[in-house]
Amino acid sequence: MRRTALALPFAVALLVASCTHGDDEALASPSATSTRAPATTTGPAAPGTPSASAAATTSAAPPASSTPAAPTAPAAGPSRAPAPAPAPAPGVTLPPTAGVFDYQLGGPSPTVRVGATTRAIDVVVRDATAAPLPGAYTVCYVNGFQTQPGEASLWRRHTDVLLHDEGGDLVVDPDWPDEYVLDPSTPAQRRTILSVLGPVVTGCAADGFDAVEIDNLDTWTRFDAIDEAGAHALARAYVDLAHSAGLAIAQKNAAEITRLAHDRLGFDFAVTEECAAWDECAAYTDVYGDHVLQIEYPDALDDAGLTFAQVCALTDRAPLTILRDRDLVPPGKPGHRYATC
């Protein structure tokens, strides 16, 4: 993705060194269930400290530089009591659960247009190659289990960590044919992957991001050759690395493993695409409470026979739920679309 300079080198070195045969056993027993505690912030956790056992719950308030309003919903909107907020690792802050949210992987913008009003953004996800948005809680997108488009030459120097089919050809994501699939099945493969992507995660912290979103966590469910325990071990390594850098970390999609992802792997909150279209939003909100960032797309809603107004009326949707165009282009570009509940 970016960065060859190593930020927080000691933390990365510790995580790479920890990817030995013993890291799978570390996932053998779930962490204790956390309960809501007074909002506090403590020092960063050392690598390897289980985030699910943290005693502090910290939730960021909307930045003072903007005047966010709580998301509005139709009269028949969410009414069920939310799940208890998860307790993040010491030293990290969860995203706000009210205000204005945007998902900006297709290009940055400092504001969004809500009806006839231009609004400042309170929570935003941007690619690791972009800068965080001043005054907003900014999440750094990292493709942690597949390669990014345009990075084939980088990863071809590490073909041992690229998944191959039975004929020896590299495996690509059928939905994203310019992305190779990483294979974290063995400790050696995980060490190599972390040597490349670890500096990206710590670079997010150095650049001033508040959190990191690790994409394609679910590759082990889509490609049988990937070892499930190895994928979980890499996920936990990303969690430990993010926490040691002071970043919260989001589970991206993979509704079928939300409880495992939070309780055993240590993810702090969730980013979900199309959960309403697939009728799986409760899988996230039942585990992460209001700390879920939800994105829906027009084509998926059309296929599901839903309107965005109906999504906003769902009792299990996230407080921060938006409709975006599939390519996530910024305002002013052809095809841009944005709406919020």
Phi, psi and omega in degrees: 000301179193176172064118168254340176288139185267112173270147183047057187299327183294318179297317180296317180299320178297317181292319178297316181294332183283348182280065178254187182297342183277350188284340176289322180295336181296343181264011190292327183232136181295153175284160178294147179291132182269155175238164183297134178232165177302145183292116177218163176229129179243183182293160181301145177282145175288153178306136178094354179282122183296122183289335183289349180262009182294149182260351185254143173243123183234129179230127184288141172275155177304140184302145181291341184286350179234171179238073184289150173248150179297144180303136178261145182228160175302163184303330181268022186289192187305132179226348182285152179293131180290158174294154176304142180295139178291153177267118180283172176295154176304137175088357178245157184239132177282157180291157173300157178249008176220160180116207183248128182242144172216154180242109195240045180288342179269357180151143185278154172208140181281346184220168171232160177256116178247104187065236179263008186247136172271126185242142171289152183262136179258327180224131183212146171251129178228157178295155180298339179277350179266169177268149174296155180274118180303135178083357180241153171285114188245127180259135184263120180277128176227128177276094191273348185232001174219166179274157176274149175304138179087001181249022182300320183295324178297311185283340176292347172279353180228051186296342179292343179255006175264135182291133178245148175275182184297336178272000179090003180274150178292141181267132176246158175288122182299334178275341179224078189294354175261014177240120173281155180264128177279148180244103181264026191294327184246158176303320180296319178295320179294322178298319180293315179301316180292330178294334179268313187265342176304314178297335176291316179297310180291332175295327175300317178295316181298328180280348177105012175291158180263336185204171178227141175249121181260115186271158174065035175304334189269015184301328180294339176275343183256341182229110188298335184286346180276129180287126182299314181297324178294320177296319178296320180295321177293319178301316180294326177295320175297318179300311181297320180294316178299313181297321179294337178267002179084017181257137163288160182225135185256135165288132178251117178056210181060059184300333185288348182234027183299317181294315177297317183298321180280308189283324186255323181269334173099014178294146188265325180209184186228148168240124184230136173253132171067025181293329177290318180299329181258006178055050182224018182297325181298333178299330179271311185289334176292336182260315186258002181063224180281353184274062178227131175256118190246129178238130174243155182236143185302318183294320180292322178293321177300315180297328181274355181072030181244148167260162179292328176299322177292323176300314182296337180273355181292141181281344183253009179286164176281150176302322178261091181237129181229160170250127179230156172292152187300325182272356175056041181285152182286166178304144180091347179267147179303135178092353181299137177213136179210134171211155180224151178287000000 
